[in-house]
Amino acid sequence: MIKMRKEIEVLGHRFTLRSWTYGMKQRALKAATSWTKEAGELQPDVDPFKLNDMMLVECIEEWSIELPITVKSIHSLEPPELVEQLITECQSINGMSPGERKKS
């Protein structure tokens, strides 16, 4: 198994990020997906905000912030640009292309 790690600093805070595993990605997708029936067929609807939250919680191994690494903690971070930069870094370490990043 290849696990990529990356140490970064964003707005004066240190973070250690890791790439997520297939299982982590599947759990995040499952948690972020709801299903609706359209024309007799089930259609998936992925909530990109919930998916990003799950990705951050799975990919942040360590941080210099005095809070546990949880979705609730991530939602309390300021300024919003801090979280947006973390999302970009996590997407990058997980091999998402710039086009895919714009969709999420």
Secondary structure, 3 states (H helix, E strand, C coil): CCCCEEEEEECCEEEEEECCCHHHHHHHHHHHEEEEEECCEEEEEECHHHHHHHHHHHHEEEECCCCCCCHHHHHHCCCHHHHHHHHHHHHHHCCCCHHHHHHC
